[in-house]
Amino acid sequence: MKFNIRGERIEVTEALKVYVEKKLSKLERYFEAPPTTEAYVTLNVVKGLQSVEVTIPLTGVMLRAEEKSNDMYASIDLVIDKLERQIRKHKTRVNRKIRQEGGVKDMFRMDTPVLAEDEDDYELVRTKQFTLKPMDIDEAILQMNMVGHSFFVFANSNTEQVNVVYKRNDGKYGLIEPAR
């Protein structure tokens, strides 16, 4: 695993860098083959709070965790613990699904065009493309929570259509699906 460690409002010392790499390297034991991916780590200090954010993009899942405390090393330990829980939870869920379905469906790519009503009024600042993995609603909610977003786009394995799950203001979840 490669490491991309950067600091915001903090200088990343060699000791911090070595500590982060040592801790993140322990996560490799959860993978059958060492991932050839890059772990993105951001160390930050805001109003005395030392925060660590780690994002690890893997095939079919995005691992992301963020922790804050008064000590940078404690924040690193907490974020590693959180990532370990996410990995174990995801692996358990995948293994259960494999046993239930008797196999894994192939991932597929769905491209949908982006439409703009009036290009003069709106400025598109970012475009993302990703492979939609077929999953049920519960797994989509789990993925959304793992990446820390308020919504998640996925291919519904029951309806074979693109759906969106989102977190409502009351803390519950909503589902957007196309009309039939």
Salt bridges, closest charged atoms under 4 A:
GLU8 OE2 - ARG6 NH1 2.92
GLU32 OE2 - LYS91 NZ 3.64
GLU53 OE1 - ARG64 NH2 3.61
GLU66 OE1 - ARG64 NH2 3.33
GLU67 OE2 - LYS82 NZ 2.88
ASP77 OD1 - LYS23 NZ 3.43
GLU84 OE2 - ARG29 NH2 2.82
ASP111 OD1 - ARG109 NE 3.24
ASP136 OD2 - LYS97 NZ 3.37
GLU139 OE1 - LYS97 NZ 3.90
GLU139 OE2 - LYS133 NZ 2.74
ASP170 OD2 - ARG168 NH2 3.20
